[in-house]
Amino acid sequence: MRVLVTGSMGFIGSHTVEALRDRGHTVAGCDKKAGANRDLTIPGVAAHVMGGVDAVVHLAATCSTPGSVTDPLGTFRDTVISAVNVLDAARLADVPVVLVTSVKARDGMTPYGAAKRMVELWAEEYRNAYHLPLAIVRPGTVYGPGQEGSPDSGWIAWFLKAQQERHPVVISGDGSQTRDLLHVIDMARLFSHMVEDFRRYRGQTWDVGGGVKNAVTVE
């Protein structure tokens, strides 16, 4: 298969590209880091990169919750507009989409969560109105090699970096919040299985995490 991966130069995207190639697929990557001709917020780019693909894994989006508070319009542009353009191009090309959002589409109370909910709503209406082949994935905390980590995103990598460099870490809440951690390689393998056996996942929204055995707190 020829699979389009958006956000292909990002943390999860780069691992997804590698996983797909390891399974024998041809990958077309699209990431605005590669230049304006790969910026999915620009009209026409999504339609251009959609040509000749058999499936899409859409990862391109803003990844920072605190960043969405300081720059809500940028979050809307990079998350909602890019997704709308990809979904419409997929509709016209009749290409299945694995749409990656976040568990914060369900329970987030920031512009980041709102943007993810908007993307899901738009996608669901496209599925209903146009019968767009669609599966929605809501990852929780994903970690692993290549995650840069900062106070704004990638908290596991940031905790490790902060410990090594003796930076203070600010914990919101009482520290009892639970997260079930998922390794990025397992996330990427899931995306590979989804495009290969799309009918199994089609039409559903999947909350994805590491399960009870991988649940942690910072208490």
N, C-alpha and C positions, 0 to 999 in steps of 0.2 A: 504493500500500500504506500501511497504518497500522502504524508500527513503534514498539515500546516500546524506549527507550534508558534503561537504568538507570545511575546515576552520571552523569546527563546534564549536571550542572553542573561536572564535573571537567575536567581538562585534555584527555584523549582524548574524553571523552563530549561536551563542548561542540562539538568539531570534528566528531564523528560526527553530531550533530544537524544541524549546518549542511550537511554533505555530503548527508545524506538529503533535506533540504528542497530543496537545490539541484537534486536529481534528481527533484523533484516528489512526494516522499512526504510523508505526514502523520506527524508525530512526536509521540508521547506521552513526555514526560520524567518520570523519577522519580529524586529525589536527596534524601537525608536533610537536606541543607542547606536544603531548602524547608520542613522541619517534620516533626513526628512522623508525620503522615499520609502521609509519603513515605519513612519508615524501613522498609526491607525486612526488618529483623530482627524487626519486630513482626508477630505472627500476623495474617493477613487482609489486610495491605497489598498483598502481591504479587498475591493473587487479585483485589483491587479494581482495581489498575492494569492487569491483564491483559485486562480486558474489552474486546472489540472490536478487538484488535490482530491483525495477520497474521504478525508475526515479532517476535523479541526479540533485541536486542544487549545482553548482560549485562556491564556494566563495573563495577558497584558493588562496591567492595572496599577493603581497606587497601592502600596503595601503597608503604609504607616497610619495607624489610628491617631496618634498625636499630631502627625503631619496634616491630617485631614481637618483638624481643629484650627490650625494656623493657616492652612491654605485650602478652604473648602471648594473654591472654584477650580483649582488645579486638580483636586480629587475627582470632582464631577467630570471634568474634561477627560482625564486620563483613564478613568474607570468606566463611566457611563457612555460617553461619546464613542470611545474606542469599541466597546462591546456592541453598541447599536450598529455601528458601521460593519462590524464582523458578522453580526447576525443577519443583517440585510443582504450582505454579499453571499452568505451561506444560503439564505432563502432563494436568491436568484439562481445560484449554482446547484441547488438541491444537494447540499453537502451536510452530513451529520456533524453536530457540534457537541463536544464535551466542554461545557461552560463551567469554569472554576470561579467560585465566588468566595464565601467565607462563612463560618458559623456566626459571624457578626451580622450577617444578613438576617439572622433569626433573632438575635438578642443584643446587637450592638446599639448604643445610644449616642452615636457621634456621626458626623458627616460621612465617615468611612462606612459605617453600618448602613446608613441611608443609601449611599451610592450602590452598595452591593444589593440591597433590597430592590432598588430601581432596576438594576440589571436583570435580576431574576424575574421581576414583573414583566418587563419588556420581552424577555425570552419566552415566558409562559404564554403571553398573548400571541407571539409569533407562532408558537407551537399550536395554539388553538385556532388561529386564523388561517395559517398557511400550511399546517401540518409539518412544520419544520422538525426534522429529526433532532432531538435534543435530550441531553442528560445533564443534570446540574450536580456539581460536586461542591460541598462546603467543607474545606479542610479546617482543622483546628490548629494546634501548634505543630508546625513542621520544623525539623532541625536536621543538621548534618553538614557534610563537607561543603565549603564554598559559601556558607552563610556569613555575611560580614558582621552583622550585629551592631546595634547602636541603641541609645536610649529610646529611639522612636520605633524600632522594629527589630525582629530577630532576637527576642529576649534571652534565649538560651545562650546563643553565641555572645551576646552582650554581657551576660553574667560572667561567663568564662573570661572574656577579655578584661572586664572590670576587675576581676580577681587578680589576674596576672599583672595588670598595670596599676593596681591599687586605686581605682576610681571608686567613688561612692556610688551606691545603687539605691535608687528611690523606689520603694515598694508602695503601691497604692492599695489601700485596704488593710486587712489584718494579716495577710500572708496565708490565709487558709484556703484561698481560691485554688481549685483543682484543675489541672490540665492533663489530658492524656496525650502523651507525646508520640509523634509519628515520624519515623526516619524518612528523609527525603527520597531515598532509593526505593522504599516501599511505596511512597506516593507516586513516583515515576512509573513503577511497575504497574500500579493500578491503572494509570492512564493508558499504558500500552494494552492491557487486557480490555479496557473499555472500547478502544477503537477497533480491536480485533473481534470482539464479541458484542457489538454495540446493541444488538436487539435485547440482550439481557438487562441492559441498564437504561434503555430508552424510556423516556416519558416519566422518569422519576428523579427526585431530589435526594442526594445521598450525603448525610453528615458523616465525615470521615475523620477518624482519630486513631490513636494507638491502642484504645481499649483500657479496661480496668487495670490490667497488669502493668501498664505503662503510665498510670496516673501518678502525678506528683503535686506537692505543694512546696512553698518556700518556708514553711514554719520550721 
